[in-house]
Structures are given as structure tokens and as C-alpha cells.
Amino acid sequence: MSLPKFIVGMIFALAIVAGWSYADGATLGTILMRAAVCAVIIQAGYFLLVYAMIARSTPTPADKIRKADRGIKVAEGEKLTARRGSLH
């Protein structure tokens, strides 16, 4: 689910909670508290959903190539120096 769809859905859900609370005769403080609790629950659920999607994803070919290239290979007799960009 994309972020804009999530935000629109969250706004609608909060509007429903607020409308239902108002129809139930709740005070303004109770309506705001219910909406805040609802928003926190929805946001936590979205975070867990995105986390689960990332944790379950398989590595892409680019990730595999990047992991293989992490080892530094130096030819025989070549020195590694820290002088990058020197003028000499």
C-alpha cells in the first residue's frame, strides 16, 4: 500500500471514529481521545506491515552483486594507500 492511499484511508477511519463517537453522545475530549488512540493503532499497524514486507523480501540481483563486490581484491605487489586525490 502506498503512503497516499494509507493517509486517505486513515483520515476516513478517523472521521468514522469521530462521527460514531459524536453520534454516541461523547464529549469533545472523549472524541479527540478516541481519534488519537485510533490513529496510533493504525500507524503502528502500518509500520508493522511495512516491516514485515521488508523482512520477507528476497534479495534482488543488485543486492547480491553489491554483497559480492564488498571484498577488496588487490593485485600482487600493489599497495593500498590512503592518499586519494593527492597532487603528487
The first five atom37 places (N, CA, C, CB, O) and aatype in JSON, in Angstrom:
{
  "aatype": [12, 15, 10, 14, 11, 13, 9, 19, 7, 12, 9, 13, 0, 10, 0, 9, 19, 0, 7, 17, 15, 18, 0, 3, 7, 0, 16, 10, 7, 16, 9, 10, 12, 1, 0, 0, 19, 4, 0, 19, 9, 9, 5, 0, 7, 18, 13, 10, 10, 19, 18, 0, 12, 9, 0, 1, 15, 16, 14, 16, 14, 0, 3, 11, 9, 1, 11, 0, 3, 1, 7, 9, 11, 19, 0, 6, 7, 6, 11, 10, 16, 0, 1, 1, 7, 15, 10, 8],
  "atom_mask": [
    [1, 1, 1, 1, 1],
    [1, 1, 1, 1, 1],
    [1, 1, 1, 1, 1],
    [1, 1, 1, 1, 1],
    [1, 1, 1, 1, 1],
    [1, 1, 1, 1, 1],
    [1, 1, 1, 1, 1],
    [1, 1, 1, 1, 1],
    [1, 1, 1, 0, 1],
    [1, 1, 1, 1, 1],
    [1, 1, 1, 1, 1],
    [1, 1, 1, 1, 1],
    [1, 1, 1, 1, 1],
    [1, 1, 1, 1, 1],
    [1, 1, 1, 1, 1],
    [1, 1, 1, 1, 1],
    [1, 1, 1, 1, 1],
    [1, 1, 1, 1, 1],
    [1, 1, 1, 0, 1],
    [1, 1, 1, 1, 1],
    [1, 1, 1, 1, 1],
    [1, 1, 1, 1, 1],
    [1, 1, 1, 1, 1],
    [1, 1, 1, 1, 1],
    [1, 1, 1, 0, 1],
    [1, 1, 1, 1, 1],
    [1, 1, 1, 1, 1],
    [1, 1, 1, 1, 1],
    [1, 1, 1, 0, 1],
    [1, 1, 1, 1, 1],
    [1, 1, 1, 1, 1],
    [1, 1, 1, 1, 1],
    [1, 1, 1, 1, 1],
    [1, 1, 1, 1, 1],
    [1, 1, 1, 1, 1],
    [1, 1, 1, 1, 1],
    [1, 1, 1, 1, 1],
    [1, 1, 1, 1, 1],
    [1, 1, 1, 1, 1],
    [1, 1, 1, 1, 1],
    [1, 1, 1, 1, 1],
    [1, 1, 1, 1, 1],
    [1, 1, 1, 1, 1],
    [1, 1, 1, 1, 1],
    [1, 1, 1, 0, 1],
    [1, 1, 1, 1, 1],
    [1, 1, 1, 1, 1],
    [1, 1, 1, 1, 1],
    [1, 1, 1, 1, 1],
    [1, 1, 1, 1, 1],
    [1, 1, 1, 1, 1],
    [1, 1, 1, 1, 1],
    [1, 1, 1, 1, 1],
    [1, 1, 1, 1, 1],
    [1, 1, 1, 1, 1],
    [1, 1, 1, 1, 1],
    [1, 1, 1, 1, 1],
    [1, 1, 1, 1, 1],
    [1, 1, 1, 1, 1],
    [1, 1, 1, 1, 1],
    [1, 1, 1, 1, 1],
    [1, 1, 1, 1, 1],
    [1, 1, 1, 1, 1],
    [1, 1, 1, 1, 1],
    [1, 1, 1, 1, 1],
    [1, 1, 1, 1, 1],
    [1, 1, 1, 1, 1],
    [1, 1, 1, 1, 1],
    [1, 1, 1, 1, 1],
    [1, 1, 1, 1, 1],
    [1, 1, 1, 0, 1],
    [1, 1, 1, 1, 1],
    [1, 1, 1, 1, 1],
    [1, 1, 1, 1, 1],
    [1, 1, 1, 1, 1],
    [1, 1, 1, 1, 1],
    [1, 1, 1, 0, 1],
    [1, 1, 1, 1, 1],
    [1, 1, 1, 1, 1],
    [1, 1, 1, 1, 1],
    [1, 1, 1, 1, 1],
    [1, 1, 1, 1, 1],
    [1, 1, 1, 1, 1],
    [1, 1, 1, 1, 1],
    [1, 1, 1, 0, 1],
    [1, 1, 1, 1, 1],
    [1, 1, 1, 1, 1],
    [1, 1, 1, 1, 1]
  ],
  "atom_positions": [
    [[0.85, -1.17, 0.0], [0.0, 0.0, 0.0], [0.9, 1.23, 0.0], [-0.97, 0.0, 1.22], [1.87, 1.32, 0.75]],
    [[0.55, 2.17, -0.85], [1.35, 3.4, -0.94], [0.96, 4.35, 0.19], [1.16, 4.08, -2.31], [-0.11, 4.23, 0.79]],
    [[1.84, 5.28, 0.47], [1.63, 6.23, 1.57], [0.39, 7.11, 1.35], [2.86, 7.1, 1.74], [-0.38, 7.29, 2.28]],
    [[0.18, 7.66, 0.14], [-1.03, 8.49, -0.04], [-2.33, 7.72, 0.2], [-1.04, 9.07, -1.44], [-3.27, 8.25, 0.79]],
    [[-2.37, 6.48, -0.25], [-3.57, 5.65, 0.0], [-3.75, 5.42, 1.49], [-3.47, 4.3, -0.75], [-4.87, 5.45, 2.0]],
    [[-2.66, 5.18, 2.18], [-2.72, 4.96, 3.62], [-3.25, 6.2, 4.34], [-1.34, 4.59, 4.17], [-4.1, 6.1, 5.22]],
    [[-2.75, 7.37, 3.95], [-3.17, 8.61, 4.61], [-4.65, 8.87, 4.38], [-2.34, 9.8, 4.11], [-5.36, 9.25, 5.31]],
    [[-5.12, 8.69, 3.15], [-6.54, 8.88, 2.85], [-7.38, 7.9, 3.65], [-6.81, 8.72, 1.33], [-8.4, 8.27, 4.23]],
    [[-6.97, 6.66, 3.7], [-7.7, 5.65, 4.48], [-7.71, 5.97, 5.96], [0.0, 0.0, 0.0], [-8.72, 5.78, 6.63]],
    [[-6.59, 6.46, 6.46], [-6.51, 6.81, 7.88], [-7.43, 7.98, 8.2], [-5.06, 7.15, 8.27], [-8.09, 7.99, 9.24]],
    [[-7.48, 8.98, 7.32], [-8.37, 10.12, 7.53], [-9.82, 9.66, 7.56], [-8.16, 11.18, 6.44], [-10.6, 10.1, 8.41]],
    [[-10.19, 8.79, 6.62], [-11.57, 8.28, 6.61], [-11.87, 7.49, 7.88], [-11.8, 7.41, 5.38], [-12.95, 7.62, 8.45]],
    [[-10.93, 6.66, 8.32], [-11.15, 5.87, 9.53], [-11.31, 6.78, 10.75], [-9.99, 4.89, 9.76], [-12.17, 6.54, 11.6]],
    [[-10.49, 7.82, 10.84], [-10.6, 8.75, 11.96], [-11.91, 9.54, 11.9], [-9.4, 9.71, 11.98], [-12.51, 9.82, 12.94]],
    [[-12.35, 9.89, 10.7], [-13.63, 10.59, 10.55], [-14.78, 9.69, 10.99], [-13.84, 11.04, 9.1], [-15.73, 10.16, 11.62]],
    [[-14.71, 8.42, 10.67], [-15.75, 7.48, 11.1], [-15.76, 7.33, 12.61], [-15.54, 6.1, 10.43], [-16.82, 7.32, 13.23]],
    [[-14.58, 7.23, 13.21], [-14.49, 7.12, 14.68], [-15.06, 8.38, 15.33], [-13.03, 6.88, 15.13], [-15.81, 8.29, 16.3]],
    [[-14.69, 9.54, 14.8], [-15.17, 10.8, 15.37], [-16.69, 10.93, 15.19], [-14.45, 11.99, 14.71], [-17.39, 11.35, 16.11]],
    [[-17.19, 10.58, 14.0], [-18.63, 10.66, 13.76], [-19.42, 9.7, 14.63], [0.0, 0.0, 0.0], [-20.48, 10.05, 15.16]],
    [[-18.91, 8.49, 14.78], [-19.57, 7.5, 15.62], [-19.57, 7.96, 17.08], [-18.88, 6.12, 15.48], [-20.58, 7.82, 17.77]],
    [[-18.46, 8.49, 17.52], [-18.39, 8.97, 18.9], [-19.35, 10.14, 19.13], [-16.96, 9.4, 19.25], [-20.0, 10.23, 20.17]],
    [[-19.44, 11.04, 18.14], [-20.36, 12.17, 18.26], [-21.81, 11.68, 18.3], [-20.17, 13.15, 17.08], [-22.61, 12.18, 19.09]],
    [[-22.14, 10.71, 17.45], [-23.5, 10.16, 17.43], [-23.81, 9.42, 18.72], [-23.68, 9.21, 16.25], [-24.97, 9.33, 19.13]],
    [[-22.78, 8.91, 19.37], [-22.96, 8.19, 20.63], [-23.13, 9.17, 21.79], [-21.77, 7.27, 20.9], [-23.46, 8.76, 22.91]],
    [[-22.9, 10.45, 21.53], [-23.1, 11.45, 22.58], [-21.86, 11.7, 23.43], [0.0, 0.0, 0.0], [-21.98, 12.16, 24.56]],
    [[-20.69, 11.38, 22.9], [-19.45, 11.57, 23.65], [-19.07, 13.05, 23.7], [-18.3, 10.75, 23.03], [-19.47, 13.84, 22.83]],
    [[-18.31, 13.4, 24.7], [-17.84, 14.78, 24.82], [-16.69, 15.01, 23.83], [-17.37, 15.09, 26.27], [-16.15, 14.06, 23.26]],
    [[-16.33, 16.28, 23.62], [-15.27, 16.61, 22.68], [-13.94, 15.98, 23.1], [-15.13, 18.13, 22.57], [-13.18, 15.51, 22.25]],
    [[-13.66, 15.98, 24.39], [-12.43, 15.35, 24.88], [-12.39, 13.86, 24.6], [0.0, 0.0, 0.0], [-11.35, 13.32, 24.22]],
    [[-13.52, 13.2, 24.78], [-13.59, 11.76, 24.52], [-13.44, 11.48, 23.03], [-14.93, 11.18, 25.04], [-12.78, 10.52, 22.64]],
    [[-14.03, 12.32, 22.2], [-13.92, 12.14, 20.75], [-12.45, 12.28, 20.32], [-14.8, 13.18, 20.0], [-11.95, 11.46, 19.55]],
    [[-11.78, 13.31, 20.84], [-10.38, 13.51, 20.48], [-9.49, 12.37, 20.99], [-9.89, 14.84, 21.04], [-8.56, 11.96, 20.3]],
    [[-9.78, 11.88, 22.19], [-9.0, 10.77, 22.74], [-9.19, 9.51, 21.89], [-9.42, 10.49, 24.2], [-8.22, 8.83, 21.57]],
    [[-10.44, 9.21, 21.52], [-10.7, 8.03, 20.7], [-10.02, 8.15, 19.34], [-12.2, 7.83, 20.52], [-9.47, 7.18, 18.83]],
    [[-10.06, 9.34, 18.75], [-9.42, 9.55, 17.46], [-7.89, 9.39, 17.57], [-9.77, 10.94, 16.9], [-7.26, 8.81, 16.69]],
    [[-7.31, 9.9, 18.64], [-5.87, 9.78, 18.83], [-5.46, 8.32, 19.03], [-5.42, 10.62, 20.04], [-4.48, 7.86, 18.45]],
    [[-6.21, 7.6, 19.84], [-5.91, 6.18, 20.05], [-6.05, 5.41, 18.75], [-6.85, 5.57, 21.13], [-5.22, 4.56, 18.44]],
    [[-7.08, 5.7, 17.99], [-7.28, 5.05, 16.7], [-6.12, 5.35, 15.76], [-8.61, 5.51, 16.07], [-5.64, 4.46, 15.06]],
    [[-5.67, 6.6, 15.72], [-4.56, 6.99, 14.85], [-3.28, 6.25, 15.23], [-4.33, 8.5, 14.92], [-2.54, 5.8, 14.35]],
    [[-3.01, 6.12, 16.52], [-1.81, 5.41, 16.97], [-1.88, 3.93, 16.59], [-1.63, 5.56, 18.5], [-0.88, 3.36, 16.14]],
    [[-3.02, 3.32, 16.76], [-3.18, 1.9, 16.42], [-3.0, 1.69, 14.91], [-4.56, 1.38, 16.87], [-2.33, 0.75, 14.49]],
    [[-3.6, 2.55, 14.11], [-3.47, 2.43, 12.66], [-2.02, 2.63, 12.24], [-4.38, 3.45, 11.94], [-1.51, 1.89, 11.4]],
    [[-1.35, 3.62, 12.8], [0.04, 3.89, 12.44], [0.95, 2.73, 12.84], [0.52, 5.2, 13.1], [1.85, 2.36, 12.09]],
    [[0.74, 2.17, 14.01], [1.54, 1.02, 14.45], [1.31, -0.17, 13.53], [1.21, 0.65, 15.91], [2.25, -0.89, 13.19]],
    [[0.08, -0.38, 13.14], [-0.23, -1.48, 12.22], [0.44, -1.29, 10.87], [0.0, 0.0, 0.0], [0.96, -2.24, 10.29]],
    [[0.43, -0.06, 10.37], [1.08, 0.23, 9.08], [2.59, 0.0, 9.19], [0.79, 1.68, 8.63], [3.19, -0.57, 8.29]],
    [[3.19, 0.45, 10.28], [4.63, 0.24, 10.5], [4.95, -1.24, 10.51], [5.08, 0.9, 11.81], [5.92, -1.67, 9.87]],
    [[4.17, -2.03, 11.23], [4.43, -3.47, 11.31], [4.24, -4.14, 9.95], [3.52, -4.13, 12.34], [4.99, -5.06, 9.6]],
    [[3.25, -3.7, 9.18], [3.03, -4.24, 7.85], [4.22, -3.97, 6.94], [1.76, -3.66, 7.24], [4.7, -4.88, 6.26]],
    [[4.71, -2.75, 6.92], [5.86, -2.4, 6.09], [7.1, -3.16, 6.56], [6.11, -0.87, 6.11], [7.88, -3.64, 5.73]],
    [[7.3, -3.26, 7.86], [8.43, -4.01, 8.4], [8.38, -5.48, 7.97], [8.46, -3.91, 9.93], [9.39, -6.05, 7.58]],
    [[7.19, -6.08, 8.05], [7.04, -7.48, 7.65], [7.31, -7.65, 6.16], [5.63, -8.0, 7.99], [7.92, -8.64, 5.75]],
    [[6.87, -6.7, 5.35], [7.12, -6.79, 3.91], [8.61, -6.7, 3.6], [6.36, -5.68, 3.18], [9.1, -7.4, 2.72]],
    [[9.32, -5.85, 4.31], [10.76, -5.71, 4.08], [11.49, -6.95, 4.58], [11.3, -4.45, 4.77], [12.42, -7.43, 3.93]],
    [[11.09, -7.46, 5.73], [11.77, -8.62, 6.31], [11.58, -9.87, 5.46], [11.26, -8.87, 7.73], [12.47, -10.72, 5.4]],
    [[10.43, -9.99, 4.8], [10.15, -11.17, 4.0], [10.65, -11.08, 2.57], [8.69, -11.43, 3.98], [10.62, -12.07, 1.85]],
    [[11.12, -9.91, 2.14], [11.55, -9.75, 0.75], [12.85, -10.5, 0.51], [11.72, -8.26, 0.4], [13.7, -10.62, 1.4]],
    [[12.99, -11.01, -0.7], [14.2, -11.73, -1.07], [15.19, -10.73, -1.67], [13.89, -12.89, -2.08], [14.78, -9.71, -2.21]],
    [[16.48, -11.01, -1.57], [17.48, -10.09, -2.12], [17.35, -10.0, -3.65], [18.9, -10.55, -1.74], [17.09, -11.0, -4.32]],
    [[17.52, -8.82, -4.17], [17.48, -8.61, -5.62], [18.85, -8.93, -6.21], [17.06, -7.16, -5.96], [19.83, -9.01, -5.47]],
    [[18.94, -9.1, -7.53], [20.26, -9.35, -8.13], [21.26, -8.24, -7.81], [20.12, -9.5, -9.63], [22.45, -8.51, -7.63]],
    [[20.8, -6.99, -7.75], [21.72, -5.89, -7.43], [22.27, -6.04, -6.01], [21.02, -4.53, -7.58], [23.44, -5.74, -5.76]],
    [[21.43, -6.5, -5.08], [21.91, -6.72, -3.71], [22.97, -7.81, -3.67], [20.74, -7.09, -2.79], [23.95, -7.71, -2.93]],
    [[22.78, -8.86, -4.47], [23.75, -9.96, -4.5], [25.07, -9.5, -5.08], [23.2, -11.14, -5.3], [26.13, -9.88, -4.59]],
    [[25.03, -8.67, -6.13], [26.25, -8.15, -6.75], [26.98, -7.23, -5.78], [25.94, -7.41, -8.06], [28.2, -7.3, -5.65]],
    [[26.24, -6.36, -5.09], [26.83, -5.44, -4.13], [27.51, -6.21, -3.0], [25.76, -4.5, -3.56], [28.59, -5.82, -2.54]],
    [[26.89, -7.3, -2.55], [27.47, -8.09, -1.47], [28.75, -8.78, -1.94], [26.45, -9.13, -0.95], [29.71, -8.89, -1.19]],
    [[28.76, -9.25, -3.19], [29.95, -9.92, -3.72], [31.1, -8.95, -3.92], [29.62, -10.62, -5.03], [32.26, -9.33, -3.79]],
    [[30.8, -7.69, -4.24], [31.85, -6.69, -4.5], [32.43, -6.08, -3.24], [31.31, -5.61, -5.37], [33.31, -5.23, -3.35]],
    [[31.99, -6.45, -2.08], [32.5, -5.84, -0.85], [33.92, -6.25, -0.54], [31.61, -6.21, 0.32], [34.64, -5.52, 0.15]],
    [[34.35, -7.4, -1.03], [35.72, -7.84, -0.8], [36.67, -7.04, -1.68], [0.0, 0.0, 0.0], [36.41, -6.88, -2.87]],
    [[37.76, -6.54, -1.11], [38.73, -5.76, -1.86], [39.78, -6.71, -2.41], [39.39, -4.65, -0.98], [40.4, -7.47, -1.67]],
    [[39.97, -6.67, -3.72], [40.96, -7.53, -4.36], [42.1, -6.64, -4.84], [40.34, -8.34, -5.54], [41.89, -5.67, -5.56]],
    [[43.32, -7.0, -4.43], [44.49, -6.23, -4.78], [45.44, -7.14, -5.54], [45.18, -5.62, -3.52], [45.67, -8.28, -5.15]],
    [[45.98, -6.61, -6.65], [46.92, -7.4, -7.43], [48.21, -7.61, -6.64], [47.23, -6.71, -8.78], [48.54, -6.85, -5.73]],
    [[48.92, -8.65, -7.01], [50.18, -8.99, -6.33], [51.15, -7.83, -6.46], [50.79, -10.28, -6.92], [51.39, -7.35, -7.57]],
    [[51.72, -7.37, -5.37], [52.7, -6.3, -5.36], [52.1, -4.9, -5.32], [0.0, 0.0, 0.0], [52.84, -3.93, -5.18]],
    [[50.8, -4.76, -5.45], [50.16, -3.44, -5.41], [49.92, -3.03, -3.97], [48.83, -3.44, -6.21], [49.55, -3.86, -3.13]],
    [[50.14, -1.76, -3.68], [49.95, -1.25, -2.33], [48.63, -0.5, -2.22], [51.12, -0.35, -1.94], [48.19, 0.15, -3.16]],
    [[48.01, -0.6, -1.07], [46.83, 0.2, -0.77], [47.29, 1.39, 0.05], [45.74, -0.63, 0.0], [47.9, 1.23, 1.1]],
    [[46.99, 2.58, -0.44], [47.36, 3.78, 0.28], [46.12, 4.6, 0.6], [48.37, 4.62, -0.52], [45.07, 4.42, -0.02]],
    [[46.26, 5.48, 1.57], [45.15, 6.34, 1.96], [45.22, 7.68, 1.24], [45.14, 6.56, 3.47], [44.41, 8.56, 1.54]],
    [[46.16, 7.86, 0.31], [46.35, 9.13, -0.38], [45.45, 9.19, -1.62], [47.84, 9.32, -0.78], [45.9, 8.91, -2.73]],
    [[44.23, 9.54, -1.44], [43.33, 9.71, -2.58], [43.27, 11.18, -2.92], [41.91, 9.14, -2.29], [43.14, 12.02, -2.02]],
    [[43.35, 11.49, -4.16], [43.21, 12.86, -4.6], [44.41, 13.74, -4.28], [0.0, 0.0, 0.0], [44.29, 14.97, -4.26]],
    [[45.56, 13.15, -4.04], [46.72, 13.97, -3.73], [47.25, 14.61, -5.01], [47.82, 13.13, -3.04], [46.96, 14.13, -6.11]],
    [[48.02, 15.66, -4.88], [48.56, 16.37, -6.03], [49.85, 15.76, -6.54], [48.78, 17.81, -5.67], [50.3, 16.15, -7.61]],
    [[50.45, 14.85, -5.84], [51.76, 14.29, -6.22], [51.59, 13.02, -6.99], [52.62, 14.03, -5.01], [52.58, 12.41, -7.39]]
  ]
}
